[in-house]
Every structure is written in C-alpha cells, then in structure tokens.
Amino acid sequence: MEKNYAKSLLVKYAAGESTPEEVAIVESWYLQHKHEGETNLTDEERLADMDEVRNLLISEKKHDQKIVRPLWLRIAAAASILLFLSIGGYFLSRKPAVTTQLVQNQKQDIAPGTNQATLTLANGKKIILTKALSGKLAQQGNMLIQVNGGNAIAYTVAADRNHSQQQPEYNTLSTAIGEQSPYPLILADGSKVWLNAESSITFPVAFNGEERVVKMTGEAYFEVAHNAANPFRVITKNQIVEDIGTEFNINAYDNEPLAKTTLIKGAVKVSGVTLKPGNQAISNNETNKIEIARDINTNVITAWKDGYFRFDLETLPAIMREFARWYNVEVVYEGKPTDLQFNMKVSRKSSLNRALQILTKGGVHYRLEGRKLIIIP
C-alpha cells in the first residue's frame, strides 16, 4: 500500500466519504492501536499493517481466528503518526461520542441463553427439561420416558408392558428463543438428536411401521441408528433427508434464506440426492431448488452443539440472526449492513457484549436498548 493511498483513505474517512469497507479498515486500525498498539514500527511496517487490515476485513483469504488473532498485535501498531497527524483532530472530536457509547454498552448487557427445552406429550402435558432432572418423567403406552443420569432423555420399552397402544402417539421436543436442549434426545430406535435454539422435533413414541419418520423445524444434529429395513427420514419444510447410516446437521429455520443439510459421517439422501461426508445440500426456501456444496468445514457447522458460535467468512446479517435466536434480542440496522465477511469463534456462554467484541474489531458498532440490538453503520 502506498503512503498516498493511506493518507487518502484517512482523509476520506474524516470527510465521511468512505465506503463501508474503508470505514472498517480505518476504525479497526485505529481502535486496535488505542487498546493494544505499539509505536516502535517503521513507516513501511505501518503501511504494511494497514494493508493486512484491509485484506483481513474484506476476507480475501480464509483465516481461522486462532491464526488471525496474533496478527492484530502487529495491526495494532498500524495507527501511526500518519493517522494522528492526518485526522487526529477528527478522532479527538469523535472520541467522546465513541467512549460514551462504549460505556453505555457496558452498562447494558444480555446474558446468554440457557440449556432448557420443553417436552410436550401426546396428551398435551408439558415437561420442562433442565440439567437438574433425573429418573422417570412419564410413561406412554409401553414406552418409558426418563432422564438417564442427567445425560440424555431416553425412550425405552417399559418393564411393565400391560399398557395397550392402539394408535401411534407423538411427542414434540422444542426449544424457545434463548434455549438449547440440555442433553440429547434418544428416540425409541436409539437415534440421538440435539436441538439448537428456536427448534423442534416431532416424533413417534415408538417406531412400529416400516419406516421411521420425524419432522423438525429450526436446527438439529442427528446421530441415526441405521437400519436398512426401516429407513429413517427427517422431514423439514423444504427437504426430506433419508439416513444411510450417518451423522448429519440440518439447519432449516423459516427466517433463513436457505435450508442446509450437512453430512458429517456416513451417507444420506436429500430429496433423492446422495451426499458424501463434507457435502452440504442447500435448498432455496423460495424455489426449493437443491444445490450441493462440497468440502464444507463441518467443525463450523457443528460448533453450536459443542457450545460455540463459529463463523467462516460469514455475513453480518447471518451472524446477527444466530445471535438473535440465542440472546433473545431484536436486531435493528441503522442503515445498510456492511457487506464484509467475518471469521470468529466465541463461547455460547459469553454475554452479548463479549460475543460482539470480535465484530467491533472489524468496524461493527452497536448500541443496546433493552433487548434491542441496534447495529450502527
């Protein structure tokens, strides 16, 4: 990057004429210097650091956060004498407003979601599931519903089989916004299911027919007990996923533009198309057309199940939709959202302010008003 370009970038920022990408470059450069900066670099190193900021924020290369983070230590030094001489006056005039907003954000914070779910029985009875539960919860027909050692909710054949069961009975496990299933659901066939926030699965208490069929909304992770004689099918709004001995993740939220089934192990068919591990079937929620993506980083897909948010070159609106479901907030944009893409990994146990810290380093500003998260251009 030439020195004249750097100066031009800073002058445009001060005049309010920068593009969103240029705003992100300058503000990340400046904020990193304020909090972590070094001052013993040459002009050439400072310009190189600004160039690295630019390349990082527009995501020209794929970086995992563990690689990117150390780079900030050098990027921090990029807020050089050039910055302060060129537009130092502007930042000095801007600082009180920025500081005030940061203080206001720190005064307001939102706790992360909880490990909780609701089991609705065939008779309409609701049972709130938490980590504290153990032992027998209910019995339906010949099936016993219990929490096994606090590690799973399981459907097993009861020792007492005197109950008659004429018609199939269906239960629903669901999570609200700000909830995630505290442990897996073990279906009568031994298959395991985990639910993300604002999700549900409706399933028969016992599988008595020639096939095993469940319906779901939202996002769930499946470990299916394979049985070729009794196919296992998951029905969502736009996909039918058939197990062929497998582990897979389905993301099928109504407010997402795409429904995605990602194969982790084994094989599945999605609406007749067979996937291999690392493949993802993507359905457009408007056209229902299916495309296949390959070489998917499955660790990103399953991070929610392991207690993390993890994004790989993801857009801000997509990240905010996940945050909204977990933190139970309404996201509002003051102006057009940045079209930058972000890499990040943060614990789902983090408060909202903590989770947003990485994004602020990419030039994203925000304020909290109750449970309203306002993204500022």
SULZIHU-V383336 format. One record per residue. N is the residue number from 1. RES is the residue in one small letter. PSI is psi in whole degrees, -180 to 180 (999 if undefined). OMEGA is omega in whole degrees, 0 to 359 (* if undefined). NEAR is the number of other ideal C-beta (glycine too) atoms within 8 Angstrom. Layout:
# SULZIHU-V383336
n:N res:RES psi:PSI omega:OMEGA near:NEAR
n:N res:RES psi:PSI omega:OMEGA near:NEAR
This chain:
# SULZIHU-V383336
n:1 res:m psi:131 omega:180 near:9
n:2 res:e psi:152 omega:182 near:6
n:3 res:k psi:-39 omega:180 near:9
n:4 res:n psi:-36 omega:178 near:6
n:5 res:y psi:-42 omega:179 near:8
n:6 res:a psi:-45 omega:179 near:12
n:7 res:k psi:-42 omega:180 near:10
n:8 res:s psi:-40 omega:179 near:8
n:9 res:l psi:-43 omega:182 near:13
n:10 res:l psi:-39 omega:179 near:13
n:11 res:v psi:-42 omega:177 near:10
n:12 res:k psi:-39 omega:179 near:10
n:13 res:y psi:-47 omega:182 near:15
n:14 res:a psi:-31 omega:182 near:9
n:15 res:a psi:-2 omega:181 near:6
n:16 res:g psi:25 omega:184 near:5
n:17 res:e psi:9 omega:183 near:5
n:18 res:s psi:151 omega:169 near:10
n:19 res:t psi:165 omega:177 near:5
n:20 res:p psi:-38 omega:180 near:12
n:21 res:e psi:-42 omega:181 near:12
n:22 res:e psi:-37 omega:176 near:11
n:23 res:v psi:-45 omega:181 near:12
n:24 res:a psi:-42 omega:180 near:14
n:25 res:i psi:-52 omega:185 near:14
n:26 res:v psi:-46 omega:185 near:12
n:27 res:e psi:-39 omega:176 near:11
n:28 res:s psi:-43 omega:178 near:14
n:29 res:w psi:-50 omega:182 near:15
n:30 res:y psi:-49 omega:184 near:11
n:31 res:l psi:-37 omega:178 near:10
n:32 res:q psi:-39 omega:178 near:15
n:33 res:h psi:-43 omega:183 near:13
n:34 res:k psi:-36 omega:187 near:7
n:35 res:h psi:-30 omega:188 near:7
n:36 res:e psi:8 omega:194 near:7
n:37 res:g psi:153 omega:169 near:11
n:38 res:e psi:161 omega:183 near:7
n:39 res:t psi:7 omega:186 near:6
n:40 res:n psi:39 omega:178 near:4
n:41 res:l psi:156 omega:177 near:11
n:42 res:t psi:167 omega:178 near:5
n:43 res:d psi:-38 omega:180 near:8
n:44 res:e psi:-41 omega:179 near:6
n:45 res:e psi:-38 omega:179 near:10
n:46 res:r psi:-43 omega:179 near:13
n:47 res:l psi:-38 omega:177 near:12
n:48 res:a psi:-38 omega:179 near:9
n:49 res:d psi:-39 omega:177 near:14
n:50 res:m psi:-38 omega:178 near:14
n:51 res:d psi:-38 omega:178 near:9
n:52 res:e psi:-37 omega:176 near:12
n:53 res:v psi:-47 omega:182 near:13
n:54 res:r psi:-48 omega:181 near:11
n:55 res:n psi:-38 omega:181 near:9
n:56 res:l psi:-49 omega:188 near:12
n:57 res:l psi:-30 omega:177 near:13
n:58 res:i psi:4 omega:171 near:9
n:59 res:s psi:49 omega:178 near:11
n:60 res:e psi:-20 omega:178 near:4
n:61 res:k psi:150 omega:178 near:6
n:62 res:k psi:121 omega:177 near:7
n:63 res:h psi:136 omega:168 near:8
n:64 res:d psi:152 omega:183 near:9
n:65 res:q psi:-33 omega:181 near:10
n:66 res:k psi:-26 omega:177 near:6
n:67 res:i psi:-41 omega:185 near:8
n:68 res:v psi:-42 omega:189 near:11
n:69 res:r psi:-48 omega:179 near:7
n:70 res:p psi:-28 omega:180 near:6
n:71 res:l psi:-30 omega:182 near:10
n:72 res:w psi:-27 omega:181 near:11
n:73 res:l psi:-34 omega:175 near:9
n:74 res:r psi:-37 omega:179 near:11
n:75 res:i psi:-32 omega:181 near:14
n:76 res:a psi:-36 omega:183 near:13
n:77 res:a psi:-6 omega:185 near:16
n:78 res:a psi:-22 omega:178 near:17
n:79 res:a psi:83 omega:190 near:12
n:80 res:s psi:-173 omega:175 near:11
n:81 res:i psi:-34 omega:179 near:5
n:82 res:l psi:-44 omega:180 near:12
n:83 res:l psi:-49 omega:186 near:15
n:84 res:f psi:-33 omega:178 near:10
n:85 res:l psi:-37 omega:184 near:6
n:86 res:s psi:-49 omega:184 near:10
n:87 res:i psi:27 omega:180 near:11
n:88 res:g psi:-39 omega:180 near:9
n:89 res:g psi:-37 omega:180 near:6
n:90 res:y psi:-45 omega:181 near:9
n:91 res:f psi:-36 omega:178 near:11
n:92 res:l psi:-39 omega:179 near:7
n:93 res:s psi:-27 omega:182 near:7
n:94 res:r psi:-26 omega:189 near:8
n:95 res:k psi:-46 omega:181 near:8
n:96 res:p psi:-41 omega:181 near:7
n:97 res:a psi:-43 omega:179 near:7
n:98 res:v psi:-47 omega:181 near:8
n:99 res:t psi:-43 omega:180 near:8
n:100 res:t psi:-43 omega:181 near:8
n:101 res:q psi:-40 omega:178 near:10
n:102 res:l psi:-42 omega:179 near:8
n:103 res:v psi:-42 omega:179 near:8
n:104 res:q psi:-40 omega:178 near:10
n:105 res:n psi:-39 omega:180 near:12
n:106 res:q psi:-32 omega:178 near:8
n:107 res:k psi:-34 omega:178 near:6
n:108 res:q psi:134 omega:176 near:9
n:109 res:d psi:162 omega:182 near:10
n:110 res:i psi:128 omega:181 near:12
n:111 res:a psi:156 omega:178 near:6
n:112 res:p psi:171 omega:177 near:12
n:113 res:g psi:180 omega:185 near:11
n:114 res:t psi:160 omega:175 near:7
n:115 res:n psi:92 omega:184 near:8
n:116 res:q psi:149 omega:177 near:11
n:117 res:a psi:168 omega:180 near:13
n:118 res:t psi:127 omega:175 near:12
n:119 res:l psi:120 omega:179 near:13
n:120 res:t psi:118 omega:182 near:11
n:121 res:l psi:172 omega:183 near:12
n:122 res:a psi:-29 omega:180 near:8
n:123 res:n psi:5 omega:179 near:4
n:124 res:g psi:-9 omega:179 near:6
n:125 res:k psi:138 omega:180 near:7
n:126 res:k psi:136 omega:178 near:8
n:127 res:i psi:122 omega:178 near:10
n:128 res:i psi:123 omega:183 near:7
n:129 res:l psi:126 omega:175 near:14
n:130 res:t psi:172 omega:179 near:8
n:131 res:k psi:-23 omega:186 near:7
n:132 res:a psi:-14 omega:184 near:5
n:133 res:l psi:153 omega:174 near:9
n:134 res:s psi:159 omega:177 near:6
n:135 res:g psi:-164 omega:184 near:6
n:136 res:k psi:134 omega:177 near:7
n:137 res:l psi:-41 omega:182 near:10
n:138 res:a psi:170 omega:173 near:8
n:139 res:q psi:132 omega:178 near:9
n:140 res:q psi:114 omega:185 near:11
n:141 res:g psi:-128 omega:179 near:10
n:142 res:n psi:7 omega:184 near:8
n:143 res:m psi:131 omega:178 near:13
n:144 res:l psi:132 omega:178 near:10
n:145 res:i psi:121 omega:182 near:14
n:146 res:q psi:159 omega:174 near:10
n:147 res:v psi:118 omega:184 near:13
n:148 res:n psi:101 omega:175 near:9
n:149 res:g psi:24 omega:180 near:6
n:150 res:g psi:9 omega:185 near:9
n:151 res:n psi:-17 omega:181 near:5
n:152 res:a psi:152 omega:170 near:11
n:153 res:i psi:123 omega:191 near:15
n:154 res:a psi:145 omega:173 near:9
n:155 res:y psi:114 omega:182 near:11
n:156 res:t psi:158 omega:179 near:8
n:157 res:v psi:129 omega:181 near:8
n:158 res:a psi:150 omega:176 near:10
n:159 res:a psi:-35 omega:177 near:5
n:160 res:d psi:109 omega:183 near:5
n:161 res:r psi:29 omega:183 near:7
n:162 res:n psi:-13 omega:181 near:3
n:163 res:h psi:135 omega:176 near:9
n:164 res:s psi:151 omega:180 near:4
n:165 res:q psi:93 omega:186 near:10
n:166 res:q psi:-46 omega:182 near:3
n:167 res:q psi:150 omega:177 near:4
n:168 res:p psi:138 omega:177 near:8
n:169 res:e psi:141 omega:184 near:11
n:170 res:y psi:139 omega:173 near:9
n:171 res:n psi:161 omega:176 near:13
n:172 res:t psi:127 omega:172 near:10
n:173 res:l psi:129 omega:184 near:17
n:174 res:s psi:155 omega:173 near:11
n:175 res:t psi:144 omega:176 near:16
n:176 res:a psi:176 omega:171 near:8
n:177 res:i psi:133 omega:180 near:10
n:178 res:g psi:14 omega:178 near:10
n:179 res:e psi:154 omega:173 near:13
n:180 res:q psi:142 omega:183 near:15
n:181 res:s psi:132 omega:185 near:13
n:182 res:p psi:-19 omega:178 near:9
n:183 res:y psi:168 omega:182 near:11
n:184 res:p psi:155 omega:171 near:10
n:185 res:l psi:126 omega:176 near:14
n:186 res:i psi:112 omega:181 near:11
n:187 res:l psi:172 omega:184 near:13
n:188 res:a psi:-25 omega:180 near:11
n:189 res:d psi:-1 omega:180 near:10
n:190 res:g psi:-6 omega:177 near:7
n:191 res:s psi:147 omega:181 near:12
n:192 res:k psi:144 omega:180 near:11
n:193 res:v psi:131 omega:173 near:14
n:194 res:w psi:142 omega:180 near:10
n:195 res:l psi:134 omega:172 near:16
n:196 res:n psi:-176 omega:182 near:14
n:197 res:a psi:150 omega:176 near:14
n:198 res:e psi:54 omega:183 near:10
n:199 res:s psi:165 omega:178 near:14
n:200 res:s psi:155 omega:172 near:11
n:201 res:i psi:131 omega:177 near:14
n:202 res:t psi:130 omega:190 near:9
n:203 res:f psi:154 omega:176 near:12
n:204 res:p psi:145 omega:178 near:12
n:205 res:v psi:-38 omega:176 near:14
n:206 res:a psi:146 omega:177 near:12
n:207 res:f psi:107 omega:185 near:9
n:208 res:n psi:-11 omega:184 near:5
n:209 res:g psi:-165 omega:181 near:7
n:210 res:e psi:-11 omega:177 near:4
n:211 res:e psi:158 omega:179 near:8
n:212 res:r psi:118 omega:185 near:14
n:213 res:v psi:131 omega:174 near:8
n:214 res:v psi:157 omega:177 near:14
n:215 res:k psi:144 omega:182 near:10
n:216 res:m psi:158 omega:170 near:14
n:217 res:t psi:161 omega:177 near:10
n:218 res:g psi:-132 omega:183 near:14
n:219 res:e psi:136 omega:179 near:13
n:220 res:a psi:152 omega:176 near:14
n:221 res:y psi:133 omega:185 near:12
n:222 res:f psi:136 omega:164 near:14
n:223 res:e psi:103 omega:189 near:9
n:224 res:v psi:134 omega:172 near:11
n:225 res:a psi:106 omega:188 near:8
n:226 res:h psi:138 omega:175 near:10
n:227 res:n psi:103 omega:185 near:9
n:228 res:a psi:-29 omega:181 near:5
n:229 res:a psi:-21 omega:180 near:4
n:230 res:n psi:85 omega:183 near:11
n:231 res:p psi:146 omega:177 near:9
n:232 res:f psi:123 omega:182 near:16
n:233 res:r psi:140 omega:175 near:12
n:234 res:v psi:125 omega:181 near:14
n:235 res:i psi:124 omega:174 near:9
n:236 res:t psi:-177 omega:182 near:13
n:237 res:k psi:-37 omega:187 near:8
n:238 res:n psi:4 omega:182 near:9
n:239 res:q psi:151 omega:167 near:16
n:240 res:i psi:117 omega:184 near:9
n:241 res:v psi:124 omega:181 near:14
n:242 res:e psi:126 omega:181 near:10
n:243 res:d psi:142 omega:169 near:15
n:244 res:i psi:44 omega:181 near:10
n:245 res:g psi:88 omega:198 near:7
n:246 res:t psi:168 omega:165 near:14
n:247 res:e psi:132 omega:183 near:10
n:248 res:f psi:160 omega:179 near:16
n:249 res:n psi:135 omega:177 near:15
n:250 res:i psi:127 omega:174 near:16
n:251 res:n psi:110 omega:186 near:12
n:252 res:a psi:49 omega:178 near:14
n:253 res:y psi:144 omega:179 near:12
n:254 res:d psi:-30 omega:183 near:6
n:255 res:n psi:11 omega:173 near:4
n:256 res:e psi:142 omega:181 near:10
n:257 res:p psi:-22 omega:184 near:5
n:258 res:l psi:144 omega:170 near:8
n:259 res:a psi:134 omega:187 near:14
n:260 res:k psi:127 omega:172 near:12
n:261 res:t psi:121 omega:184 near:15
n:262 res:t psi:125 omega:181 near:13
n:263 res:l psi:126 omega:179 near:16
n:264 res:i psi:-51 omega:180 near:12
n:265 res:k psi:155 omega:174 near:6
n:266 res:g psi:-133 omega:181 near:13
n:267 res:a psi:149 omega:173 near:11
n:268 res:v psi:161 omega:169 near:14
n:269 res:k psi:131 omega:176 near:11
n:270 res:v psi:110 omega:183 near:13
n:271 res:s psi:42 omega:175 near:9
n:272 res:g psi:-9 omega:181 near:4
n:273 res:v psi:125 omega:182 near:9
n:274 res:t psi:131 omega:179 near:7
n:275 res:l psi:153 omega:171 near:15
n:276 res:k psi:161 omega:179 near:7
n:277 res:p psi:134 omega:182 near:10
n:278 res:g psi:-6 omega:176 near:8
n:279 res:n psi:154 omega:178 near:12
n:280 res:q psi:126 omega:175 near:13
n:281 res:a psi:123 omega:185 near:15
n:282 res:i psi:122 omega:179 near:11
n:283 res:s psi:132 omega:173 near:13
n:284 res:n psi:124 omega:185 near:10
n:285 res:n psi:-12 omega:178 near:11
n:286 res:e psi:-40 omega:184 near:5
n:287 res:t psi:-17 omega:183 near:4
n:288 res:n psi:7 omega:177 near:8
n:289 res:k psi:136 omega:183 near:6
n:290 res:i psi:132 omega:173 near:11
n:291 res:e psi:155 omega:181 near:6
n:292 res:i psi:125 omega:174 near:10
n:293 res:a psi:144 omega:184 near:8
n:294 res:r psi:163 omega:178 near:7
n:295 res:d psi:43 omega:177 near:5
n:296 res:i psi:139 omega:174 near:11
n:297 res:n psi:99 omega:186 near:7
n:298 res:t psi:-21 omega:177 near:11
n:299 res:n psi:-32 omega:176 near:7
n:300 res:v psi:-41 omega:184 near:10
n:301 res:i psi:-40 omega:186 near:12
n:302 res:t psi:5 omega:183 near:11
n:303 res:a psi:-36 omega:181 near:11
n:304 res:w psi:-38 omega:180 near:11
n:305 res:k psi:-29 omega:181 near:9
n:306 res:d psi:6 omega:174 near:6
n:307 res:g psi:23 omega:182 near:7
n:308 res:y psi:153 omega:158 near:10
n:309 res:f psi:131 omega:175 near:15
n:310 res:r psi:128 omega:183 near:9
n:311 res:f psi:139 omega:180 near:12
n:312 res:d psi:105 omega:183 near:9
n:313 res:l psi:52 omega:182 near:8
n:314 res:e psi:149 omega:180 near:9
n:315 res:t psi:158 omega:179 near:10
n:316 res:l psi:-46 omega:179 near:12
n:317 res:p psi:-38 omega:179 near:7
n:318 res:a psi:-42 omega:177 near:9
n:319 res:i psi:-43 omega:181 near:14
n:320 res:m psi:-32 omega:177 near:12
n:321 res:r psi:-38 omega:177 near:12
n:322 res:e psi:-42 omega:178 near:9
n:323 res:f psi:-40 omega:181 near:15
n:324 res:a psi:-40 omega:181 near:13
n:325 res:r psi:-33 omega:184 near:13
n:326 res:w psi:-39 omega:184 near:14
n:327 res:y psi:-1 omega:178 near:14
n:328 res:n psi:55 omega:179 near:10
n:329 res:v psi:156 omega:171 near:11
n:330 res:e psi:126 omega:181 near:7
n:331 res:v psi:127 omega:180 near:10
n:332 res:v psi:137 omega:180 near:8
n:333 res:y psi:127 omega:171 near:9
n:334 res:e psi:89 omega:186 near:7
n:335 res:g psi:179 omega:182 near:6
n:336 res:k psi:132 omega:178 near:6
n:337 res:p psi:148 omega:175 near:10
n:338 res:t psi:146 omega:177 near:11
n:339 res:d psi:15 omega:175 near:7
n:340 res:l psi:159 omega:176 near:14
n:341 res:q psi:150 omega:189 near:9
n:342 res:f psi:147 omega:168 near:14
n:343 res:n psi:131 omega:178 near:14
n:344 res:m psi:157 omega:174 near:11
n:345 res:k psi:125 omega:181 near:11
n:346 res:v psi:147 omega:181 near:10
n:347 res:s psi:141 omega:175 near:7
n:348 res:r psi:-7 omega:175 near:12
n:349 res:k psi:-7 omega:181 near:5
n:350 res:s psi:149 omega:172 near:9
n:351 res:s psi:168 omega:182 near:9
n:352 res:l psi:-44 omega:179 near:15
n:353 res:n psi:-43 omega:180 near:11
n:354 res:r psi:-42 omega:181 near:8
n:355 res:a psi:-29 omega:183 near:13
n:356 res:l psi:-11 omega:185 near:11
n:357 res:q psi:-43 omega:183 near:8
n:358 res:i psi:-38 omega:180 near:11
n:359 res:l psi:-34 omega:179 near:11
n:360 res:t psi:-28 omega:178 near:11
n:361 res:k psi:-15 omega:175 near:10
n:362 res:g psi:15 omega:175 near:11
n:363 res:g psi:8 omega:179 near:14
n:364 res:v psi:127 omega:177 near:11
n:365 res:h psi:154 omega:183 near:10
n:366 res:y psi:168 omega:169 near:11
n:367 res:r psi:156 omega:180 near:9
n:368 res:l psi:133 omega:173 near:14
n:369 res:e psi:94 omega:187 near:6
n:370 res:g psi:-124 omega:178 near:5
n:371 res:r psi:23 omega:176 near:7
n:372 res:k psi:121 omega:177 near:9
n:373 res:l psi:114 omega:185 near:15
n:374 res:i psi:118 omega:179 near:11
n:375 res:i psi:124 omega:186 near:14
n:376 res:i psi:131 omega:181 near:8
n:377 res:p psi:999 omega:* near:10
